[in-house]
Amino acid sequence: MTTFFDIDSANAALEEVGPLLATLADQRAELIRLRDRTIAAHASASGGGADLEPDEAQRIRLRMQGIVDQMAAAVARIDALGITLRDIERGLIDFPALASGRQVWLCWELGEERVGFWHELDTGHYPMLSEPAALARLIAEG
């Protein structure tokens, strides 16, 4: 069963979800750095340069697996809260909400102070109404 958020509950959830998203973005960047380091070392070895030492390659593989496991746990927590993760790099999430009886998404992205956008289920995002109280009334009617 879908849990629907209003503006206040979505903003309250940011206290837990915001740090998870920041960590996920950092972990994604670290995975990319480790992947690129491994690729560069293999490319260098193909050209006659030095490849990673076996111990170093194993250390990197274990570090990458640990990061993936941590990321999976964070994504599972976000999902358990009823929030949809859209983009790890941007920290973009959607909260299911009801507006005038129809389901919409309330949107938030890392760096934003509060939930400030919404969109229909199948469209891009829209800015919130200029007065948060007006959107809160629209959502409350849901």
C-alpha positions as CSV (number, residue, x, y, z in Angstrom):
1,M,0.0,0.0,0.0
2,T,1.3,3.4,-0.9
3,T,2.0,5.9,1.8
4,F,1.1,9.4,0.7
5,F,3.0,12.4,2.0
6,D,1.8,15.9,2.6
7,I,4.3,18.9,2.5
8,D,5.0,18.7,6.2
9,S,5.7,15.0,6.3
10,A,7.9,15.2,3.2
11,N,9.9,18.0,4.7
12,A,10.1,16.1,8.0
13,A,11.4,13.0,6.2
14,L,14.3,15.1,4.8
15,E,16.0,15.0,8.2
16,E,16.7,11.3,7.7
17,V,16.8,11.1,3.9
18,G,18.9,14.1,3.2
19,P,22.1,12.6,4.9
20,L,21.4,9.3,3.2
21,L,21.3,10.9,-0.2
22,A,24.5,13.0,0.5
23,T,26.3,9.8,1.5
24,L,25.0,7.9,-1.6
25,A,26.2,10.7,-3.9
26,D,29.7,10.5,-2.2
27,Q,29.8,6.7,-2.4
28,R,28.8,6.9,-6.1
29,A,31.7,9.3,-6.8
30,E,34.1,7.0,-4.9
31,L,32.9,3.9,-6.9
32,I,33.6,5.8,-10.1
33,R,37.0,6.9,-8.9
34,L,38.0,3.3,-8.0
35,R,36.6,2.0,-11.3
36,D,38.5,4.6,-13.3
37,R,41.7,3.8,-11.3
38,T,41.3,0.1,-12.2
39,I,40.6,0.8,-15.8
40,A,43.6,3.2,-16.1
41,A,45.9,0.6,-14.5
42,H,44.7,-2.1,-16.9
43,A,45.1,0.2,-19.9
44,S,48.6,1.1,-18.8
45,A,49.4,-2.6,-18.4
46,S,48.1,-3.3,-21.9
47,G,50.5,-0.6,-23.2
48,G,53.5,-2.0,-21.3
49,G,53.0,0.0,-18.1
50,A,52.5,-1.4,-14.6
51,D,49.2,-3.0,-13.7
52,L,47.8,-3.1,-10.2
53,E,49.6,-5.4,-7.8
54,P,47.3,-8.3,-6.9
55,D,47.0,-7.2,-3.3
56,E,46.0,-3.7,-4.4
57,A,43.5,-5.0,-7.0
58,Q,41.9,-7.2,-4.3
59,R,41.8,-4.3,-1.9
60,I,40.0,-2.2,-4.5
61,R,37.5,-5.0,-5.3
62,L,36.7,-5.4,-1.6
63,R,36.3,-1.6,-1.1
64,M,34.0,-1.4,-4.1
65,Q,31.9,-4.3,-2.8
66,G,31.7,-2.7,0.6
67,I,30.5,0.6,-0.9
68,V,27.9,-1.2,-3.1
69,D,26.6,-3.0,0.0
70,Q,26.3,0.2,2.0
71,M,24.6,1.9,-1.0
72,A,22.1,-1.0,-1.2
73,A,21.2,-0.6,2.5
74,A,20.6,3.1,2.1
75,V,18.5,2.6,-1.0
76,A,16.5,0.0,0.8
77,R,15.9,2.4,3.7
78,I,14.7,5.1,1.4
79,D,12.4,2.7,-0.3
80,A,11.1,1.4,3.1
81,L,10.1,5.0,3.9
82,G,7.9,5.1,0.8
83,I,10.1,7.5,-1.1
84,T,11.2,7.0,-4.7
85,L,14.9,7.5,-5.5
86,R,15.2,9.0,-9.0
87,D,18.9,10.0,-9.3
88,I,21.7,9.2,-6.9
89,E,24.2,11.7,-8.3
90,R,21.7,14.6,-7.9
91,G,20.1,13.3,-4.8
92,L,16.7,13.5,-6.5
93,I,13.7,11.9,-4.8
94,D,10.0,11.8,-5.2
95,F,7.4,11.6,-2.4
96,P,4.0,10.2,-3.4
97,A,1.2,12.6,-2.6
98,L,-2.4,13.3,-3.4
99,A,-3.6,16.5,-4.9
100,S,-7.3,17.0,-5.6
101,G,-7.8,13.3,-5.5
102,R,-5.1,12.4,-8.0
103,Q,-1.6,11.0,-7.3
104,V,1.3,13.4,-7.9
105,W,5.0,13.4,-6.9
106,L,6.5,16.0,-4.5
107,C,10.1,16.4,-5.6
108,W,13.3,17.3,-3.7
109,E,16.9,17.4,-4.7
110,L,20.1,17.7,-2.6
111,G,20.9,21.3,-1.8
112,E,17.3,22.4,-1.6
113,E,16.1,23.8,1.7
114,R,12.7,22.2,1.5
115,V,10.4,20.3,-0.9
116,G,9.8,22.9,-3.7
117,F,8.6,21.0,-6.8
118,W,5.9,18.6,-7.9
119,H,4.9,16.8,-11.0
120,E,2.2,14.5,-12.3
121,L,3.1,10.8,-12.5
122,D,4.2,10.9,-16.1
123,T,5.6,14.4,-16.6
124,G,8.5,16.5,-15.6
125,H,8.6,18.7,-12.4
126,Y,6.9,22.0,-11.8
127,P,7.7,24.7,-9.3
128,M,5.5,24.7,-6.3
129,L,2.9,27.3,-6.1
130,S,4.5,30.6,-4.9
131,E,2.8,30.3,-1.6
132,P,3.6,27.0,0.2
133,A,0.2,27.3,2.1
134,A,-1.6,27.2,-1.3
135,L,0.1,23.9,-2.3
136,A,-0.5,22.6,1.2
137,R,-4.2,23.2,0.8
138,L,-4.1,21.5,-2.6
139,I,-2.4,18.4,-1.2
140,A,-4.7,18.4,1.9
141,E,-7.7,18.2,-0.5
142,G,-6.2,15.0,-1.8
